[in-house]
Amino acid sequence: MKKLGFLAIGRPTFDVEFAEEQTRTALANLSSSAAVVGVPALLMDTDAGREAARALANEDCDSVVVFQATFADSTLVAAIGEEVTSPLILWAIPETRSGGRLRLNSLCGINLAGYYLTRAGVDYAWVYGPADDSSVLDKTVRKGSSRASHPQPVPARPTENAPQLATMKIGVLGTRPDGFEPCDFETSELSERFGVGVDQLELSDWFSASETATDSAVDQIRLETTAAMTGVEDVDQHELGRSLRLYTGLSELADQRGWSGLATRCWPECFTEYGGAACAGNSMMTSSGIPGTCEADVYGTLTALLLRELSDDPPFVADLIDIDPTTNTAVFWHCGQAPRELAGSPPKAALHSNRKKPLLNEFALKPGVITLTRISQSNNTLSLVVGRAEMLDAPLPFSGTAGVARLESDVRVSLDTIMENGLEHHYGIGYGDHLERLLDFAAHHDLPVTRL
């Protein structure tokens, strides 16, 4: 009988009760066919993860299963990987597309973990299946054994039609959250490879700029927002005002400093220190032609700028949070910052699902052909990730801004490509088929291409 280590990780901002229920189910499932050792409790901080992993180090396990009970940044997986010598299996579980809160965001968790482990040179396997699936470990995929695609050089091709990013400037507000390595960047690399500048400020600069707007200016934005979406009058009006001020601060700084795009550290400080959500502000900035992304993801903003040059519609940078092999569909989601031009259902005002403050957009993404892309730093190498899909006319799968897409390729192969290459957890979405011009861009900048 196999001997498996078992560690479940999560964060308290998600549905902890549901995560604990899923953890118990997964542990009982594994215990029915293997000798399982480990900690049945949900590990939520680095010290606890390191201590639990250290206890497993002497158990001579065939593998250590890291059960992604909820989304968690990479610090927990990094601590576990530093302590155990047995091969790691990252296990994510699907969620029902209920139209309600994204309770776990488990798939995005192993996506982020895979990015860190790949760049750190740590081997791992992955599996995606329900906690009660008795055959789940039979579906485990290990690096080097999948049908995944890998970066390939672009054949020589004319590049005069390649979109240009040179002379653009990205405003960065704050630093990326701990455990979000995909959001790292080197200013010199952006300048030398793409001709793009970076202008980094502190969050306090943003908050100070947000205070300069007059009450009448904020009230005018409130009226415009109320006319554009339902439910604005139902949210806490003081917190709404704080959120709208965050938008005015972004707009003022972008105008003063000549920013082409924004990468903002949105949480936790916008909620805990300023008292509002940055989501609607990023959305409105994107609608105005200055794409805004969260988690200070500079390369996410760079990707959005690239898509802005290609599509008539504004771009959206989102997480991949669910795949369904039976329908060959995937869900792309973010809290609520997709621009309203992409709405396929009537936009309504919403609260952040974890932080419970406004203002977020809530709607299903409109149907149409989309191009998925990312200027990637995975595996310590610059490349371009590209794929085509169709956003379906489907109900909102989870609260926030989200859409159900049918990928051109098999979603299982796409997931293998993501995990095999350790790709980032943020994907740029541009409406329309822009594959050829993206390949021109890759050729112009000597970027190998990974087909998603």
NORRAGI-V770658 format. One record per backbone hydrogen bond with DSSP energy under -0.5 kcal/mol. NH is the residue of the N-H (numbers start at 1). CO is the residue of the C=O. Records with the same first field share a line. If there is no record, write none. Layout:
NH->CO ; CO
//
This chain:
4->2 ; 35
5->63
6->37
7->65
8->39 ; 41
9->67
10->43
14->11
15->103
16->14
19->15
20->16
21->17
22->18
23->19
24->20
25->21
26->22
27->23
28->24
29->25
30->26
31->27
32->28 ; 29
33->30
34->30
35->2
36->34
37->4
39->6
40->38
43->8
44->42
49->45
50->46
51->47
52->48
53->49
54->50
55->51
56->52 ; 53
57->53
59->56
62->3
63->3
64->87
65->5 ; 63
66->64 ; 89
67->7 ; 65
68->66 ; 91
69->9 ; 67
70->9
71->104
74->179
76->73
77->73
78->74
79->75
80->76
81->77
82->78
83->79 ; 80
84->80
87->62
88->123
89->64
90->125
91->66 ; 89
92->90 ; 127
98->96
99->397
103->101
109->105
110->106
111->107
112->108
113->109
114->110
115->111
116->112
117->113
118->114
119->115
120->116
121->117 ; 118
122->117
123->121
125->88
126->141
127->90
129->92
133->130
134->132
136->133
138->135
139->135 ; 136
140->137
141->126
143->124
145->142
152->449
162->159
167->195
168->165
170->197
171->169 ; 261
172->170 ; 199
173->171 ; 263
174->172 ; 201
180->177
183->180
184->181
187->185
190->186
191->187
192->188
193->189
194->190
195->190 ; 191
196->190
197->168
199->170
201->172
205->202
206->202
207->203
208->204
209->205
210->206
211->207 ; 208
212->209
213->210
218->214
219->215
220->216
221->217
222->218
223->219
224->220
225->221
226->222
227->223
228->224
229->225
230->347
234->231
235->231 ; 232
240->236
241->237
242->238
243->239
244->240
245->241
246->242
247->243
248->244
249->245
250->246
251->247
252->248
253->249
254->250
255->251
256->252
257->253
258->254
259->254
260->169
261->169
262->291
263->171
264->293
265->173
266->264
270->266
271->268
272->268
273->269
274->269
275->270
276->270
277->358
280->359
282->278
283->279
284->280
285->281
286->282
287->283
288->284
289->286
290->285
291->289
292->282
293->262
296->264
297->294
298->183 ; 296
301->297
302->298
303->299
304->300
305->301
306->302
307->303
308->304
309->305
310->307
311->307
316->429
318->316 ; 427
319->333
320->425
321->319 ; 331
322->331
324->329
327->324
328->324
329->324
330->405
331->322
332->330 ; 403
333->319
334->401
342->339
343->340
344->364
345->364
348->362
349->230
350->360
352->357
356->352
360->350
361->336
362->348
363->400
365->402
366->342
368->391
370->389
371->430
372->387
373->428
374->385
376->374 ; 383
380->377
381->378
383->376
384->448
385->374
386->450
387->372
389->370
390->406
391->368
392->390 ; 404
394->392
399->100
401->334
402->363 ; 400
403->332
405->330 ; 403
406->390
407->328 ; 405
408->388
414->410
415->411
416->412
417->413
418->414
419->415
420->416
421->417
422->418
423->418
427->318
428->373
429->316
430->371
432->369
434->432
438->434
439->435
440->436
441->437
442->438
443->439
444->440
445->441
446->443
447->442
448->382 ; 446
449->152
450->384
451->449
452->386 ; 450
//
